[in-house]
Amino acid sequence: MITALAFVPPEDVVAYFEILSIEIEAVFPSLQPILDWLESHYIGMLRREGVRRIPAFPIPTWNLYREILLSNNTHYLIKY
């Protein structure tokens, strides 16, 4: 589920990560350390002021949403 964030519009990644984190933590509480690590490195930890820190790997560096939309590569297309 978390890997699907690479295909979400960049401006929606944080909101979807928060939703996924709540759902994953409810079902698999033992995964909380992994979610914290992902948030720290790929999303940006939420500071007390309500602002997120800049992650080690900012969203534009790993998000594929626009690349796939602009690509003519049929590797990304699903044929029915």
Buried (B, 14 or more C-beta within 10 A) or exposed (E): EBEEBBEBEBEEBBEBBEEBBEEBEEEEEEBEEEBEEBBEEBBBEEEEEEEEEEBEEEBEEEBBBEEBEEEEEEEEEEEE
